[in-house]
């Protein structure tokens, strides 16, 4: 199954070189892969996994371990953002 995986801001550093140019990486995953499994695969620190969207829809922290990704979806993750 193929999905698009996007990381933003400081999380971009966790993408392989080929994904950093566009903030995106095409991933080939096994059926049944969850959001949390992708987070762990890329070694993302949990404290930096703040805003998680699948095709633009928010995935709450408590739902990430059970949310199975589907063919063609886009998983996008942002760290906490501060500003003034």
SEFIZA-3560 file (N, C-alpha, C; in Angstrom, 3 decimals):
REM SEFIZA-3560
<numar><xx>0.847</xx><yy>-1.165</yy><zz>0.000</zz><atom>N</atom></numar>
<numar><xx>0.000</xx><yy>0.000</yy><zz>0.000</zz><atom>CA</atom></numar>
<numar><xx>0.898</xx><yy>1.235</yy><zz>0.000</zz><atom>C</atom></numar>
<numar><xx>0.517</xx><yy>2.241</yy><zz>-0.766</zz><atom>N</atom></numar>
<numar><xx>1.314</xx><yy>3.465</yy><zz>-0.847</zz><atom>CA</atom></numar>
<numar><xx>0.572</xx><yy>4.635</yy><zz>-0.206</zz><atom>C</atom></numar>
<numar><xx>1.333</xx><yy>5.421</yy><zz>0.571</zz><atom>N</atom></numar>
<numar><xx>0.819</xx><yy>6.663</yy><zz>1.140</zz><atom>CA</atom></numar>
<numar><xx>1.866</xx><yy>7.754</yy><zz>0.911</zz><atom>C</atom></numar>
<numar><xx>1.464</xx><yy>8.993</yy><zz>1.158</zz><atom>N</atom></numar>
<numar><xx>2.397</xx><yy>10.113</yy><zz>1.162</zz><atom>CA</atom></numar>
<numar><xx>2.600</xx><yy>10.528</yy><zz>2.612</zz><atom>C</atom></numar>
<numar><xx>3.860</xx><yy>10.686</yy><zz>2.994</zz><atom>N</atom></numar>
<numar><xx>4.223</xx><yy>11.053</yy><zz>4.360</zz><atom>CA</atom></numar>
<numar><xx>4.893</xx><yy>12.411</yy><zz>4.314</zz><atom>C</atom></numar>
<numar><xx>4.350</xx><yy>13.371</yy><zz>5.082</zz><atom>N</atom></numar>
<numar><xx>4.885</xx><yy>14.726</yy><zz>5.106</zz><atom>CA</atom></numar>
<numar><xx>5.254</xx><yy>15.129</yy><zz>6.526</zz><atom>C</atom></numar>
<numar><xx>6.416</xx><yy>15.734</yy><zz>6.657</zz><atom>N</atom></numar>
<numar><xx>6.852</xx><yy>16.290</yy><zz>7.934</zz><atom>CA</atom></numar>
<numar><xx>7.170</xx><yy>17.766</yy><zz>7.740</zz><atom>C</atom></numar>
<numar><xx>6.821</xx><yy>18.578</yy><zz>8.730</zz><atom>N</atom></numar>
<numar><xx>6.990</xx><yy>20.021</yy><zz>8.600</zz><atom>CA</atom></numar>
<numar><xx>7.877</xx><yy>20.589</yy><zz>9.702</zz><atom>C</atom></numar>
<numar><xx>8.383</xx><yy>21.783</yy><zz>9.421</zz><atom>N</atom></numar>
<numar><xx>9.245</xx><yy>22.536</yy><zz>10.348</zz><atom>CA</atom></numar>
<numar><xx>10.438</xx><yy>21.670</yy><zz>10.766</zz><atom>C</atom></numar>
<numar><xx>10.739</xx><yy>21.632</yy><zz>12.048</zz><atom>N</atom></numar>
<numar><xx>11.939</xx><yy>20.922</yy><zz>12.506</zz><atom>CA</atom></numar>
<numar><xx>11.862</xx><yy>19.410</yy><zz>12.301</zz><atom>C</atom></numar>
<numar><xx>10.683</xx><yy>18.876</yy><zz>12.078</zz><atom>N</atom></numar>
<numar><xx>10.551</xx><yy>17.437</yy><zz>11.854</zz><atom>CA</atom></numar>
<numar><xx>11.090</xx><yy>17.002</yy><zz>10.491</zz><atom>C</atom></numar>
<numar><xx>11.256</xx><yy>17.949</yy><zz>9.578</zz><atom>N</atom></numar>
<numar><xx>11.796</xx><yy>17.616</yy><zz>8.252</zz><atom>CA</atom></numar>
<numar><xx>13.142</xx><yy>16.901</yy><zz>8.347</zz><atom>C</atom></numar>
<numar><xx>13.886</xx><yy>17.197</yy><zz>9.379</zz><atom>N</atom></numar>
<numar><xx>15.200</xx><yy>16.569</yy><zz>9.554</zz><atom>CA</atom></numar>
<numar><xx>15.120</xx><yy>15.051</yy><zz>9.696</zz><atom>C</atom></numar>
<numar><xx>13.946</xx><yy>14.532</yy><zz>10.010</zz><atom>N</atom></numar>
<numar><xx>13.770</xx><yy>13.094</yy><zz>10.175</zz><atom>CA</atom></numar>
<numar><xx>13.473</xx><yy>12.377</yy><zz>8.847</zz><atom>C</atom></numar>
<numar><xx>13.248</xx><yy>13.153</yy><zz>7.799</zz><atom>N</atom></numar>
<numar><xx>13.027</xx><yy>12.555</yy><zz>6.485</zz><atom>CA</atom></numar>
<numar><xx>14.366</xx><yy>12.205</yy><zz>5.847</zz><atom>C</atom></numar>
<numar><xx>14.409</xx><yy>11.148</yy><zz>5.044</zz><atom>N</atom></numar>
<numar><xx>15.627</xx><yy>10.887</yy><zz>4.276</zz><atom>CA</atom></numar>
<numar><xx>15.845</xx><yy>12.017</yy><zz>3.276</zz><atom>C</atom></numar>
<numar><xx>17.039</xx><yy>12.150</yy><zz>2.762</zz><atom>N</atom></numar>
<numar><xx>17.400</xx><yy>13.257</yy><zz>1.869</zz><atom>CA</atom></numar>
<numar><xx>16.416</xx><yy>13.444</yy><zz>0.729</zz><atom>C</atom></numar>
<numar><xx>15.949</xx><yy>12.367</yy><zz>0.124</zz><atom>N</atom></numar>
<numar><xx>15.054</xx><yy>12.492</yy><zz>-1.027</zz><atom>CA</atom></numar>
<numar><xx>13.694</xx><yy>13.088</yy><zz>-0.661</zz><atom>C</atom></numar>
<numar><xx>13.323</xx><yy>13.063</yy><zz>0.605</zz><atom>N</atom></numar>
<numar><xx>12.056</xx><yy>13.627</yy><zz>1.029</zz><atom>CA</atom></numar>
<numar><xx>12.140</xx><yy>15.061</yy><zz>1.497</zz><atom>C</atom></numar>
<numar><xx>13.333</xx><yy>15.536</yy><zz>1.776</zz><atom>N</atom></numar>
<numar><xx>13.486</xx><yy>16.891</yy><zz>2.335</zz><atom>CA</atom></numar>
<numar><xx>13.215</xx><yy>18.000</yy><zz>1.328</zz><atom>C</atom></numar>
<numar><xx>13.434</xx><yy>17.741</yy><zz>0.072</zz><atom>N</atom></numar>
<numar><xx>13.242</xx><yy>18.773</yy><zz>-0.952</zz><atom>CA</atom></numar>
<numar><xx>11.792</xx><yy>19.262</yy><zz>-0.984</zz><atom>C</atom></numar>
<numar><xx>10.850</xx><yy>18.336</yy><zz>-0.887</zz><atom>N</atom></numar>
<numar><xx>9.427</xx><yy>18.689</yy><zz>-0.980</zz><atom>CA</atom></numar>
<numar><xx>8.648</xx><yy>18.442</yy><zz>0.306</zz><atom>C</atom></numar>
<numar><xx>9.340</xx><yy>18.145</yy><zz>1.393</zz><atom>N</atom></numar>
<numar><xx>8.685</xx><yy>17.818</yy><zz>2.669</zz><atom>CA</atom></numar>
<numar><xx>7.869</xx><yy>16.542</yy><zz>2.583</zz><atom>C</atom></numar>
<numar><xx>8.047</xx><yy>15.761</yy><zz>1.560</zz><atom>N</atom></numar>
<numar><xx>7.176</xx><yy>14.604</yy><zz>1.364</zz><atom>CA</atom></numar>
<numar><xx>7.967</xx><yy>13.394</yy><zz>0.899</zz><atom>C</atom></numar>
<numar><xx>7.428</xx><yy>12.250</yy><zz>1.254</zz><atom>N</atom></numar>
<numar><xx>8.058</xx><yy>10.992</yy><zz>0.900</zz><atom>CA</atom></numar>
<numar><xx>6.947</xx><yy>9.996</yy><zz>0.572</zz><atom>C</atom></numar>
<numar><xx>7.085</xx><yy>9.308</yy><zz>-0.545</zz><atom>N</atom></numar>
<numar><xx>6.147</xx><yy>8.237</yy><zz>-0.872</zz><atom>CA</atom></numar>
<numar><xx>6.592</xx><yy>7.009</yy><zz>-0.092</zz><atom>C</atom></numar>
<numar><xx>5.672</xx><yy>6.449</yy><zz>0.682</zz><atom>N</atom></numar>
<numar><xx>5.983</xx><yy>5.272</yy><zz>1.489</zz><atom>CA</atom></numar>
<numar><xx>5.185</xx><yy>4.075</yy><zz>0.999</zz><atom>C</atom></numar>
<numar><xx>5.838</xx><yy>2.942</yy><zz>0.963</zz><atom>N</atom></numar>
<numar><xx>5.182</xx><yy>1.682</yy><zz>0.663</zz><atom>CA</atom></numar>
<numar><xx>5.077</xx><yy>0.930</yy><zz>1.986</zz><atom>C</atom></numar>
<numar><xx>3.857</xx><yy>0.775</yy><zz>2.486</zz><atom>N</atom></numar>
<numar><xx>3.630</xx><yy>0.186</yy><zz>3.808</zz><atom>CA</atom></numar>
<numar><xx>2.845</xx><yy>-1.112</yy><zz>3.702</zz><atom>C</atom></numar>
<numar><xx>2.966</xx><yy>-1.929</yy><zz>4.717</zz><atom>N</atom></numar>
<numar><xx>2.147</xx><yy>-3.130</yy><zz>4.811</zz><atom>CA</atom></numar>
<numar><xx>0.721</xx><yy>-2.734</yy><zz>5.184</zz><atom>C</atom></numar>
<numar><xx>-0.242</xx><yy>-3.489</yy><zz>4.683</zz><atom>N</atom></numar>
<numar><xx>-1.635</xx><yy>-3.271</yy><zz>5.076</zz><atom>CA</atom></numar>
<numar><xx>-1.721</xx><yy>-3.362</yy><zz>6.599</zz><atom>C</atom></numar>
<numar><xx>-2.524</xx><yy>-2.493</yy><zz>7.195</zz><atom>N</atom></numar>
<numar><xx>-2.712</xx><yy>-2.516</yy><zz>8.647</zz><atom>CA</atom></numar>
<numar><xx>-1.745</xx><yy>-1.638</yy><zz>9.413</zz><atom>C</atom></numar>
<numar><xx>-0.849</xx><yy>-0.924</yy><zz>8.714</zz><atom>N</atom></numar>
<numar><xx>0.100</xx><yy>-0.036</yy><zz>9.392</zz><atom>CA</atom></numar>
<numar><xx>-0.648</xx><yy>1.146</yy><zz>10.003</zz><atom>C</atom></numar>
<numar><xx>-0.306</xx><yy>1.477</yy><zz>11.252</zz><atom>N</atom></numar>
<numar><xx>-0.961</xx><yy>2.584</yy><zz>11.948</zz><atom>CA</atom></numar>
<numar><xx>-0.100</xx><yy>3.852</yy><zz>11.921</zz><atom>C</atom></numar>
<numar><xx>-0.716</xx><yy>4.950</yy><zz>12.304</zz><atom>N</atom></numar>
<numar><xx>-0.009</xx><yy>6.225</yy><zz>12.415</zz><atom>CA</atom></numar>
<numar><xx>1.175</xx><yy>6.073</yy><zz>13.375</zz><atom>C</atom></numar>
<numar><xx>0.933</xx><yy>5.498</yy><zz>14.538</zz><atom>N</atom></numar>
<numar><xx>2.010</xx><yy>5.338</yy><zz>15.525</zz><atom>CA</atom></numar>
<numar><xx>3.173</xx><yy>4.513</yy><zz>14.984</zz><atom>C</atom></numar>
<numar><xx>2.894</xx><yy>3.512</yy><zz>14.191</zz><atom>N</atom></numar>
<numar><xx>3.962</xx><yy>2.688</yy><zz>13.632</zz><atom>CA</atom></numar>
<numar><xx>4.851</xx><yy>3.508</yy><zz>12.689</zz><atom>C</atom></numar>
<numar><xx>4.261</xx><yy>4.409</yy><zz>11.928</zz><atom>N</atom></numar>
<numar><xx>5.051</xx><yy>5.267</yy><zz>11.042</zz><atom>CA</atom></numar>
<numar><xx>5.881</xx><yy>6.241</yy><zz>11.875</zz><atom>C</atom></numar>
<numar><xx>5.289</xx><yy>6.811</yy><zz>12.920</zz><atom>N</atom></numar>
<numar><xx>6.007</xx><yy>7.726</yy><zz>13.815</zz><atom>CA</atom></numar>
<numar><xx>7.233</xx><yy>7.025</yy><zz>14.402</zz><atom>C</atom></numar>
<numar><xx>7.043</xx><yy>5.813</yy><zz>14.862</zz><atom>N</atom></numar>
<numar><xx>8.157</xx><yy>5.058</yy><zz>15.455</zz><atom>CA</atom></numar>
<numar><xx>9.196</xx><yy>4.671</yy><zz>14.400</zz><atom>C</atom></numar>
<numar><xx>8.753</xx><yy>4.309</yy><zz>13.222</zz><atom>N</atom></numar>
<numar><xx>9.673</xx><yy>3.921</yy><zz>12.145</zz><atom>CA</atom></numar>
<numar><xx>10.665</xx><yy>5.029</yy><zz>11.828</zz><atom>C</atom></numar>
<numar><xx>10.208</xx><yy>6.286</yy><zz>11.901</zz><atom>N</atom></numar>
<numar><xx>11.077</xx><yy>7.410</yy><zz>11.584</zz><atom>CA</atom></numar>
<numar><xx>11.740</xx><yy>8.013</yy><zz>12.818</zz><atom>C</atom></numar>
<numar><xx>11.514</xx><yy>7.423</yy><zz>13.973</zz><atom>N</atom></numar>
<numar><xx>12.166</xx><yy>7.875</yy><zz>15.201</zz><atom>CA</atom></numar>
<numar><xx>11.749</xx><yy>9.261</yy><zz>15.650</zz><atom>C</atom></numar>
<numar><xx>10.501</xx><yy>9.628</yy><zz>15.374</zz><atom>N</atom></numar>
<numar><xx>10.032</xx><yy>10.957</yy><zz>15.771</zz><atom>CA</atom></numar>
<numar><xx>9.780</xx><yy>10.995</yy><zz>17.275</zz><atom>C</atom></numar>
<numar><xx>10.364</xx><yy>11.967</yy><zz>17.970</zz><atom>N</atom></numar>
<numar><xx>10.108</xx><yy>12.089</yy><zz>19.414</zz><atom>CA</atom></numar>
<numar><xx>8.627</xx><yy>12.415</yy><zz>19.663</zz><atom>C</atom></numar>
<numar><xx>7.989</xx><yy>11.662</yy><zz>20.542</zz><atom>N</atom></numar>
<numar><xx>6.558</xx><yy>11.856</yy><zz>20.789</zz><atom>CA</atom></numar>
<numar><xx>6.214</xx><yy>13.292</yy><zz>21.168</zz><atom>C</atom></numar>
<numar><xx>7.110</xx><yy>13.948</yy><zz>21.914</zz><atom>N</atom></numar>
<numar><xx>6.834</xx><yy>15.322</yy><zz>22.338</zz><atom>CA</atom></numar>
<numar><xx>6.801</xx><yy>16.293</yy><zz>21.161</zz><atom>C</atom></numar>
<numar><xx>7.363</xx><yy>15.891</yy><zz>20.019</zz><atom>N</atom></numar>
<numar><xx>7.358</xx><yy>16.745</yy><zz>18.830</zz><atom>CA</atom></numar>
<numar><xx>6.252</xx><yy>16.396</yy><zz>17.838</zz><atom>C</atom></numar>
<numar><xx>5.556</xx><yy>15.305</yy><zz>18.097</zz><atom>N</atom></numar>
<numar><xx>4.444</xx><yy>14.912</yy><zz>17.220</zz><atom>CA</atom></numar>
<numar><xx>3.188</xx><yy>15.563</yy><zz>17.775</zz><atom>C</atom></numar>
<numar><xx>2.910</xx><yy>16.770</yy><zz>17.286</zz><atom>N</atom></numar>
<numar><xx>1.840</xx><yy>17.581</yy><zz>17.872</zz><atom>CA</atom></numar>
<numar><xx>0.566</xx><yy>17.525</yy><zz>17.042</zz><atom>C</atom></numar>
<numar><xx>0.618</xx><yy>18.031</yy><zz>15.831</zz><atom>N</atom></numar>
<numar><xx>-0.547</xx><yy>18.080</yy><zz>14.961</zz><atom>CA</atom></numar>
<numar><xx>-0.407</xx><yy>16.986</yy><zz>13.913</zz><atom>C</atom></numar>
<numar><xx>-1.344</xx><yy>16.050</yy><zz>13.918</zz><atom>N</atom></numar>
<numar><xx>-1.322</xx><yy>14.942</yy><zz>12.964</zz><atom>CA</atom></numar>
<numar><xx>-2.606</xx><yy>15.008</yy><zz>12.138</zz><atom>C</atom></numar>
<numar><xx>-2.420</xx><yy>15.045</yy><zz>10.829</zz><atom>N</atom></numar>
<numar><xx>-3.558</xx><yy>15.085</yy><zz>9.906</zz><atom>CA</atom></numar>
<numar><xx>-3.445</xx><yy>13.952</yy><zz>8.903</zz><atom>C</atom></numar>
<numar><xx>-4.580</xx><yy>13.363</yy><zz>8.572</zz><atom>N</atom></numar>
<numar><xx>-4.654</xx><yy>12.412</yy><zz>7.470</zz><atom>CA</atom></numar>
<numar><xx>-5.642</xx><yy>13.002</yy><zz>6.473</zz><atom>C</atom></numar>
<numar><xx>-5.129</xx><yy>13.301</yy><zz>5.290</zz><atom>N</atom></numar>
<numar><xx>-5.926</xx><yy>13.957</yy><zz>4.251</zz><atom>CA</atom></numar>
<numar><xx>-6.644</xx><yy>15.188</yy><zz>4.798</zz><atom>C</atom></numar>
<numar><xx>-5.956</xx><yy>15.929</yy><zz>5.665</zz><atom>N</atom></numar>
<numar><xx>-6.491</xx><yy>17.172</yy><zz>6.207</zz><atom>CA</atom></numar>
<numar><xx>-7.376</xx><yy>17.020</yy><zz>7.438</zz><atom>C</atom></numar>
<numar><xx>-7.652</xx><yy>15.790</yy><zz>7.868</zz><atom>N</atom></numar>
<numar><xx>-8.505</xx><yy>15.557</yy><zz>9.041</zz><atom>CA</atom></numar>
<numar><xx>-7.627</xx><yy>15.271</yy><zz>10.259</zz><atom>C</atom></numar>
<numar><xx>-7.916</xx><yy>15.967</yy><zz>11.350</zz><atom>N</atom></numar>
<numar><xx>-7.154</xx><yy>15.836</yy><zz>12.592</zz><atom>CA</atom></numar>
<numar><xx>-7.283</xx><yy>14.431</yy><zz>13.172</zz><atom>C</atom></numar>
<numar><xx>-6.158</xx><yy>13.889</yy><zz>13.629</zz><atom>N</atom></numar>
<numar><xx>-6.137</xx><yy>12.602</yy><zz>14.330</zz><atom>CA</atom></numar>
<numar><xx>-5.662</xx><yy>12.887</yy><zz>15.754</zz><atom>C</atom></numar>
<numar><xx>-6.554</xx><yy>12.711</yy><zz>16.712</zz><atom>N</atom></numar>
<numar><xx>-6.249</xx><yy>12.989</yy><zz>18.118</zz><atom>CA</atom></numar>
<numar><xx>-5.188</xx><yy>12.020</yy><zz>18.639</zz><atom>C</atom></numar>
<numar><xx>-4.404</xx><yy>12.460</yy><zz>19.631</zz><atom>N</atom></numar>
<numar><xx>-3.343</xx><yy>11.598</yy><zz>20.171</zz><atom>CA</atom></numar>
<numar><xx>-3.832</xx><yy>10.215</yy><zz>20.598</zz><atom>C</atom></numar>
<numar><xx>-4.983</xx><yy>10.124</yy><zz>21.193</zz><atom>N</atom></numar>
<numar><xx>-5.502</xx><yy>8.845</yy><zz>21.651</zz><atom>CA</atom></numar>
<numar><xx>-5.950</xx><yy>7.909</yy><zz>20.536</zz><atom>C</atom></numar>
<numar><xx>-6.073</xx><yy>8.426</yy><zz>19.318</zz><atom>N</atom></numar>
<numar><xx>-6.539</xx><yy>7.622</yy><zz>18.180</zz><atom>CA</atom></numar>
<numar><xx>-5.399</xx><yy>7.124</yy><zz>17.292</zz><atom>C</atom></numar>
<numar><xx>-4.200</xx><yy>7.627</yy><zz>17.513</zz><atom>N</atom></numar>
<numar><xx>-3.090</xx><yy>7.365</yy><zz>16.586</zz><atom>CA</atom></numar>
<numar><xx>-2.613</xx><yy>5.917</yy><zz>16.599</zz><atom>C</atom></numar>
<numar><xx>-2.668</xx><yy>5.267</yy><zz>17.743</zz><atom>N</atom></numar>
<numar><xx>-2.210</xx><yy>3.877</yy><zz>17.827</zz><atom>CA</atom></numar>
<numar><xx>-3.137</xx><yy>2.931</yy><zz>17.070</zz><atom>C</atom></numar>
<numar><xx>-4.407</xx><yy>3.296</yy><zz>16.973</zz><atom>N</atom></numar>
<numar><xx>-5.376</xx><yy>2.428</yy><zz>16.313</zz><atom>CA</atom></numar>
<numar><xx>-5.781</xx><yy>2.873</yy><zz>14.920</zz><atom>C</atom></numar>
<numar><xx>-5.325</xx><yy>4.041</yy><zz>14.510</zz><atom>N</atom></numar>
<numar><xx>-5.730</xx><yy>4.553</yy><zz>13.188</zz><atom>CA</atom></numar>
<numar><xx>-4.884</xx><yy>3.901</yy><zz>12.104</zz><atom>C</atom></numar>
<numar><xx>-5.517</xx><yy>3.026</yy><zz>11.347</zz><atom>N</atom></numar>
<numar><xx>-4.845</xx><yy>2.312</yy><zz>10.266</zz><atom>CA</atom></numar>
<numar><xx>-4.844</xx><yy>3.197</yy><zz>9.022</zz><atom>C</atom></numar>
<numar><xx>-3.692</xx><yy>3.282</yy><zz>8.394</zz><atom>N</atom></numar>
<numar><xx>-3.567</xx><yy>4.063</yy><zz>7.164</zz><atom>CA</atom></numar>
<numar><xx>-4.103</xx><yy>3.255</yy><zz>5.988</zz><atom>C</atom></numar>
<numar><xx>-4.617</xx><yy>4.001</yy><zz>4.987</zz><atom>N</atom></numar>
<numar><xx>-5.196</xx><yy>3.365</yy><zz>3.808</zz><atom>CA</atom></numar>
<numar><xx>-4.494</xx><yy>3.841</yy><zz>2.540</zz><atom>C</atom></numar>
<numar><xx>-4.559</xx><yy>3.030</yy><zz>1.530</zz><atom>N</atom></numar>
<numar><xx>-3.973</xx><yy>3.322</yy><zz>0.225</zz><atom>CA</atom></numar>
<numar><xx>-4.309</xx><yy>4.749</yy><zz>-0.219</zz><atom>C</atom></numar>
<numar><xx>-3.273</xx><yy>5.492</yy><zz>-0.634</zz><atom>N</atom></numar>
<numar><xx>-3.468</xx><yy>6.814</yy><zz>-1.213</zz><atom>CA</atom></numar>
<numar><xx>-3.599</xx><yy>7.957</yy><zz>-0.224</zz><atom>C</atom></numar>
<numar><xx>-3.646</xx><yy>7.676</yy><zz>1.065</zz><atom>N</atom></numar>
<numar><xx>-3.803</xx><yy>8.750</yy><zz>2.054</zz><atom>CA</atom></numar>
<numar><xx>-2.506</xx><yy>9.540</yy><zz>2.201</zz><atom>C</atom></numar>
<numar><xx>-2.649</xx><yy>10.751</yy><zz>2.735</zz><atom>N</atom></numar>
<numar><xx>-1.502</xx><yy>11.586</yy><zz>3.058</zz><atom>CA</atom></numar>
<numar><xx>-1.469</xx><yy>11.800</yy><zz>4.565</zz><atom>C</atom></numar>
<numar><xx>-0.371</xx><yy>11.397</yy><zz>5.177</zz><atom>N</atom></numar>
<numar><xx>-0.140</xx><yy>11.584</yy><zz>6.610</zz><atom>CA</atom></numar>
<numar><xx>0.812</xx><yy>12.757</yy><zz>6.772</zz><atom>C</atom></numar>
<numar><xx>0.345</xx><yy>13.806</yy><zz>7.454</zz><atom>N</atom></numar>
<numar><xx>1.148</xx><yy>15.010</yy><zz>7.668</zz><atom>CA</atom></numar>
<numar><xx>1.281</xx><yy>15.284</yy><zz>9.161</zz><atom>C</atom></numar>
<numar><xx>2.515</xx><yy>15.615</yy><zz>9.584</zz><atom>N</atom></numar>
<numar><xx>2.774</xx><yy>15.833</yy><zz>11.004</zz><atom>CA</atom></numar>
<numar><xx>3.560</xx><yy>17.131</yy><zz>11.204</zz><atom>C</atom></numar>
<numar><xx>3.108</xx><yy>17.933</yy><zz>12.190</zz><atom>N</atom></numar>
<numar><xx>3.767</xx><yy>19.178</yy><zz>12.574</zz><atom>CA</atom></numar>
<numar><xx>4.180</xx><yy>19.109</yy><zz>14.030</zz><atom>C</atom></numar>
<numar><xx>5.305</xx><yy>19.743</yy><zz>14.367</zz><atom>N</atom></numar>
<numar><xx>5.690</xx><yy>19.872</yy><zz>15.778</zz><atom>CA</atom></numar>
<numar><xx>4.888</xx><yy>21.016</yy><zz>16.403</zz><atom>C</atom></numar>
<numar><xx>4.991</xx><yy>21.185</yy><zz>17.721</zz><atom>N</atom></numar>
<numar><xx>4.359</xx><yy>22.345</yy><zz>18.353</zz><atom>CA</atom></numar>
<numar><xx>4.960</xx><yy>23.626</yy><zz>17.761</zz><atom>C</atom></numar>
<numar><xx>4.118</xx><yy>24.605</yy><zz>17.581</zz><atom>N</atom></numar>
<numar><xx>4.573</xx><yy>25.876</yy><zz>16.998</zz><atom>CA</atom></numar>
<numar><xx>4.282</xx><yy>26.992</yy><zz>17.976</zz><atom>C</atom></numar>
<numar><xx>5.250</xx><yy>27.856</yy><zz>18.186</zz><atom>N</atom></numar>
<numar><xx>5.061</xx><yy>29.014</yy><zz>19.065</zz><atom>CA</atom></numar>
<numar><xx>5.322</xx><yy>30.267</yy><zz>18.252</zz><atom>C</atom></numar>
<numar><xx>4.687</xx><yy>31.299</yy><zz>18.632</zz><atom>N</atom></numar>
<numar><xx>4.906</xx><yy>32.541</yy><zz>17.906</zz><atom>CA</atom></numar>
<numar><xx>4.424</xx><yy>33.719</yy><zz>18.721</zz><atom>C</atom></numar>
<numar><xx>4.571</xx><yy>34.855</yy><zz>18.150</zz><atom>N</atom></numar>
<numar><xx>4.149</xx><yy>36.026</yy><zz>18.902</zz><atom>CA</atom></numar>
<numar><xx>3.714</xx><yy>37.121</yy><zz>18.014</zz><atom>C</atom></numar>
//
